[in-house]
Amino acid sequence: MSKLRILYVAKEISPFLETGKVAEYVRQLPEAMQERGMEIRILVPKFGNINERKNRLHEVVRLSGINIAVGEEEKPLIIKVASIPTARLQVYFIDNDDYYHRKHDLLDGSGKFYDDNEERAIFFCKGALETVKKLGWSPDIIHCSDWMTSLIPLYLKTHYKKEPIYRNTKSVFTVFNTPFEHKFAGNIVAKAKMSDIDEKYLSNLTSADYLGFLKMGLEYADATFKAEEEYDSLHQSVFDSFASKKSIEFMPAENNHEFYYNFYNELAGVNELVAE
């Protein structure tokens, strides 16, 4: 049986950046799946509070240089890479001078949500898919974690559906309890769309808030997870209304590695499940 290829996409991963449960979730699963024989890649944003020298990040010139459109603006994509020595895992970092060269991640020094975080998320989602194309590496599954990755399932089903590298790719979206109250300004649909995507597929974003992003991931992913046990009633109602048919109510990464191994194989259409 050929190795299943899984791409993990998230806003953070331990030990490079840890602001919540996302970082540990995305740290545990890739290592566990790699130990079971799967081929793994990881993509996260290169926020300014990730120390490049300490973590030995370096630019991958052959992958950098693409321009990513966010609305009418195009911004250059820079790709950096570093390793998690204890796990033999490589992590690729999406970077851009305008969006990520700040001292903090999503909140500034006073705890205020950055006004352009929606643009930073859109750039990240588009940049991640373009990076994988440049790598020439065809993932069987893209596992997206938290709201910042929520547009990837839609892009896979629209703009990228005819790309040979993504022809058989399935998407997974995991929901975390990370709400914010900020409402984005400007035409967020225009920023998120691509030339061949009908705006009706982006209608959930018109609310220009956290729940709009959450709905996008839940509606278009091939499978959905809840990574935490308790959510407020609003989270639960959105999950119930928009989650895909293949949804898992609560499944943390810890102590459930075998479940995820078999789940990935089933989702990818692999019949023979052989755990190493």
N, C-alpha and C positions, 0 to 999 in steps of 0.2 A: 504494500500500500504506500503510495507516495505521501510525502509529508504535507499535512495541511498547513496552509499559510494564513497567518492571522496578523492583521494590523490593528494595534491598539492606538486610539487617538483620544487625548484628554488634555485638560488645561494644566495638569501638573503630575509629577511622579516623584516619589521618594527615591533617592535622597536629594535630588536637585532642588525641589520645591515642595513644601508640605504646609498647606493652609487648612486642610480638612481631610475627610475620609476618602476623597477621590484619589489622593496621592498614594495611599497604601493599597487601595483596591487595584490600581493600575500597576503597582509594584509587584503584588503577589501573583496575579493571574499569568502575566507573560512568563515569569520564571517557572511556574508550575507547569504550564503548557509546553515550554521548551524542554523541560525534564522528561516530558512524555513523548518527545519526538517531533513536536510541531515546530515549524519555522516561523520566527517572530520578528516583527518590526514595530517600533514605537515612535509616535510623533507627538510633540508637545510644543507650545509657544516658548520662545526664549525671552521670558520676562526679565526686566532689568535687575530684579533681586536674585537672579541666578548668577553666582560668581563664576565667570568664565575661567579665570586662572586656577582657582581652587578645584574646579570640576574638570579642567583640561578639555574645554570645548575648543574645537577648531572648525573653520569653514570648509565645507565641501564644495570646491569651486565648480566642479562639473555639474552639480545640481543647482547652483545658484544662478541668478541672472534673469529668471522669468519675471515678466510683469503680470501682476494680478489686479484685475479690475474690481473696484468697489464703487459702484455707481459709475459716474463719468470719469473718475480718477483711476489711474493705474500706478501701482507702487511696486518697486522691485522686491523680489523674494530672495532672501538669503538663507541658506541652509547650513547649519552647524551640527556637529556630531560629538558625542562623548559616550563613554562606556560605564556600565556598572560592573566593576571588576569582580565582585563577589558572585555575580550572577551570569557573567559572560554575555551580557545583553548590551546592544547598542541602542542609543536613544538619539533620534534626529530632532533638531530644534528649528522651528519656523521663526525667522527673524525678519525685522524691517525697522529701519531707523525711526520712522514716524510713529509706529504703533507700539513698539516694545522697548525702546531705549529710555526707560523711565526707572526711577528707583524702586518702584513697587509693581505689583501685578494688576489686580482689578480695582483696588482701592488706593487712593493717594495717601500721603503721609498723615493726613487728618482723618482718614477713614471714609472719605467721600468717594462714591462710585464714579469712575471716569466717564465723562459724557459720551465718549466715542467707543465704549466697550462693544457696542453692536458691530461697528466697523472692524474692530480687532478680531471679533469672532468670525465674521464673514471672510475676512482675509485669511484667517487660520484655516477654515474649512476648505476654501478654494485652493489655498496653498498646499494643504496636505495632500489633496487628490492629484495636484499637478506634480508634486514631489515624487509620489509613487509612480506616476507615469515615467518620469525621468529616470527613476531607478530601474525601470523595466521589470518590475517585480509584480506579478499578478496575485493579489490576495484573494483567498477563498472567502474570508470573512473580515469585515471591518467592524471592530467593536468600539463604539463611540460612548464616552462617559461624560455626563453632565451637560448643561445647557449650551456651553460654548461650542460643542461639536454637533449640535442638533440639525444643522443643515446638510450634513454629509449624506444621510439616507435619501433625501430628496434629490440632491445633485446626481447621485448614482442612478436614480430611476428616470432621470430626464437628460440633462446635458451629457452625461458620461455613459449612457446606456449602450451606445454603439461603439464605444471604445473597446477594442479587443482585450485590453488588459483588465477591464472590469466586466466583461460579458457575463461571467458566472458568479460575480461577487455578491454575497449576502451581507446585510448590515444588521447590527445589534445596537440598541440604544439603552443605556442604563441611566435611570433617574436617581439623582441625589437630592437631599433636602437642603438646597442652597438658594433659596429665594432672595430676590432683591426688589426694592420698591421703585427703583428708578424707571422713568418712562423716557424712551429715546425720542429725540427730535428729528425732523426731516423725514424724507421718504425712504423708510427702511426697506420697503419692497423693491424699489429701484436700485438700492445698494446691493441687495442680495441676489437679484435675478441675473440670469445670463441671457444672451441674445435669443436662444432657442427655447427658453422656458416661459410658458404662459403664466401671466401674473396670478391666475386663479389658483395655481398650486402653492402660491406663497401667501394666500389670504389670511392664514393664521397669524402672520407677522404684523398685520395691520394694527393690532393692539399695541405694538411697539413696546412690549414689556417681557418680563421673565416667562410668564405663562405662554406667550406667543411662541417663544423659542421652544419651550417644552412640548407644546402641541405639534410642532414641526417634526421633532425627533420621534415622538410617539406614533404619529400618523403614517410616516413613510418607512420606518425601520421594518425589517422582516421579522424581528423579534425584539421584545422589550423586557427589561428587568427593573425591579426596585431593589436598590442596594441597601436600603435601610428599612427597619421594621415598622417605624411609626412615621406617618405623615399627617399633616392637617387635612381637614375635610376638603379644602379646595384642591390640594394636590391629588387626593384620592379620586375626586370626581373627574378631574382632567385625565388621570390615568385610566379610569374606567371607561371614559367616553372616547379616548383617542388611541389607546394602545392597540397594537396589532393583535391578531388572533393568537399568535404564539407569544403569550405574555406570562411572565413569572412574577408572582406577587412579592416574594422576598427571598433573595439569594445572595448573601454576602460572599466575598471571595474566600474568606478564612474557613477552613475545614470543608470546603465544597469543591475542591479541585477536580475530583473525579466526575462530579456532576457536570461541571463546565466542559471537561474533556469530551464526554459523551454528547453533550448538547451541541457543541461545535460540529462534531462529526455528523450528527443527525441533520443539522441545519444545512451543512454543505452537501448533504446527499451521499455521505460515505456509509456504505452498508455494514462493512466489517469493522467493528470497534475493537481495537487491540491496544489496551493501555500498557505502557512500558513500566 
